[in-house]
Amino acid sequence: MQDPTPSTPKVVNPQKARKGISRIWHAGAYSIQGLRAGWGETAFRQEAMLSMVLLPVAFWLGQGWVEIALLVGTVLLVMIVELLNTCIESAIDRIGPEWHDLSKRAKDMGSAAVLLSLLLCLGVWSAALWQRLS
């Protein structure tokens, strides 16, 4: 005879079952863990240390809130893209260490995204410096 009560499905990820403040609290904790994991990556650590210098300078260099936002935003964008690139590399490495065209392509595209964000940051900062110092 079949059980008349439906069985509750097993929750694979407990975060999906959380609601309200509990979900926000745990999501924040996961984000902090992600930043700690990012700190273990040399490139992210270098960019984070450089940002500790650049962010205060942005408030001196920027001549209005829009310029300050652009200067700060481009620095943060570099760090965001670096974290996403690390995610791509980690996911590819989890699949396997063997060389594959698609794995190389994904890693190269992640690296290209970091390069473009760095060039954008350099361009915005160069323009702001040029305007301020000329």
C-alpha positions as CSV (number, residue, x, y, z in Angstrom):
1,M,0.0,0.0,0.0
2,Q,1.2,3.5,-0.9
3,D,1.9,6.1,1.8
4,P,-0.8,8.8,1.4
5,T,1.5,11.6,2.6
6,P,3.8,12.9,0.0
7,S,7.4,12.7,0.9
8,T,9.3,16.0,1.2
9,P,12.1,16.3,-1.3
10,K,15.6,16.3,0.2
11,V,17.1,19.8,0.1
12,V,20.5,19.6,-1.7
13,N,21.4,23.3,-0.9
14,P,20.1,24.5,2.4
15,Q,20.5,28.2,1.3
16,K,17.6,27.6,-1.2
17,A,15.2,26.8,1.7
18,R,16.1,29.9,3.8
19,K,13.9,33.0,3.8
20,G,14.1,36.6,4.8
21,I,16.9,37.8,7.1
22,S,18.4,34.3,7.5
23,R,18.9,34.1,3.7
24,I,20.5,37.5,3.6
25,W,22.7,36.8,6.6
26,H,24.0,33.5,5.1
27,A,24.4,35.1,1.6
28,G,26.5,37.8,3.2
29,A,28.7,35.2,5.0
30,Y,29.2,33.3,1.6
31,S,30.2,36.6,0.0
32,I,32.8,37.1,2.8
33,Q,34.1,33.6,2.2
34,G,34.4,34.4,-1.5
35,L,36.4,37.5,-0.8
36,R,38.7,35.5,1.4
37,A,39.1,32.9,-1.3
38,G,39.9,35.7,-3.8
39,W,42.5,37.0,-1.4
40,G,44.3,33.7,-1.9
41,E,44.8,34.6,-5.6
42,T,47.9,36.6,-6.3
43,A,46.3,38.8,-9.0
44,F,43.3,39.7,-6.9
45,R,45.5,40.4,-3.9
46,Q,47.7,42.8,-6.0
47,E,44.6,44.6,-7.3
48,A,43.1,44.8,-3.9
49,M,46.3,46.4,-2.4
50,L,46.5,48.8,-5.3
51,S,42.8,49.7,-4.8
52,M,43.6,50.6,-1.2
53,V,45.9,53.3,-2.6
54,L,43.7,54.3,-5.6
55,L,40.4,54.7,-3.8
56,P,41.5,57.5,-1.5
57,V,43.3,59.2,-4.4
58,A,40.1,59.1,-6.4
59,F,38.5,61.5,-3.9
60,W,41.4,64.0,-4.4
61,L,41.6,63.5,-8.2
62,G,37.9,63.6,-9.0
63,Q,36.5,67.0,-9.4
64,G,32.9,66.0,-8.8
65,W,30.8,63.1,-7.8
66,V,30.6,61.7,-11.3
67,E,34.4,61.7,-11.8
68,I,34.9,60.2,-8.3
69,A,32.3,57.5,-9.2
70,L,34.0,56.7,-12.5
71,L,37.4,56.4,-10.8
72,V,36.2,54.3,-8.0
73,G,33.9,52.3,-10.3
74,T,36.7,51.3,-12.7
75,V,38.9,50.1,-9.8
76,L,36.1,48.0,-8.4
77,L,35.2,46.7,-11.9
78,V,38.8,45.3,-12.2
79,M,38.4,43.5,-8.9
80,I,35.0,42.2,-9.9
81,V,36.2,40.9,-13.2
82,E,39.2,39.3,-11.6
83,L,36.9,37.4,-9.2
84,L,34.7,36.2,-12.1
85,N,37.8,35.1,-14.0
86,T,39.0,33.1,-11.0
87,C,35.5,31.5,-10.9
88,I,35.8,30.5,-14.6
89,E,39.3,29.1,-14.0
90,S,38.2,27.2,-10.9
91,A,35.2,25.6,-12.6
92,I,37.3,24.6,-15.6
93,D,40.0,23.1,-13.3
94,R,37.3,21.1,-11.4
95,I,36.3,19.5,-14.7
96,G,39.8,18.1,-15.2
97,P,43.4,19.1,-15.6
98,E,43.8,17.8,-19.2
99,W,44.1,20.3,-22.0
100,H,41.0,21.0,-24.0
101,D,40.3,23.6,-26.7
102,L,37.1,24.8,-25.0
103,S,38.8,25.0,-21.5
104,K,41.6,27.1,-23.0
105,R,39.1,29.3,-24.8
106,A,37.1,29.9,-21.6
107,K,40.2,30.7,-19.6
108,D,41.6,33.0,-22.4
109,M,38.3,34.9,-22.6
110,G,38.2,35.4,-18.8
111,S,41.8,36.7,-19.0
112,A,40.8,39.0,-21.9
113,A,37.9,40.4,-19.8
114,V,40.4,41.2,-17.0
115,L,42.7,42.9,-19.6
116,L,39.8,45.0,-21.0
117,S,38.7,46.1,-17.5
118,L,42.3,47.1,-16.7
119,L,42.6,49.1,-19.9
120,L,39.3,50.9,-19.1
121,C,40.6,51.7,-15.6
122,L,43.9,52.9,-17.0
123,G,42.0,55.1,-19.6
124,V,39.7,56.7,-17.1
125,W,42.5,57.4,-14.6
126,S,44.8,58.8,-17.3
127,A,42.0,61.1,-18.5
128,A,41.3,62.3,-14.9
129,L,45.1,62.8,-14.3
130,W,45.5,64.7,-17.5
131,Q,42.5,67.0,-16.7
132,R,43.7,67.6,-13.1
133,L,47.3,68.2,-13.9
134,S,47.1,70.2,-17.1
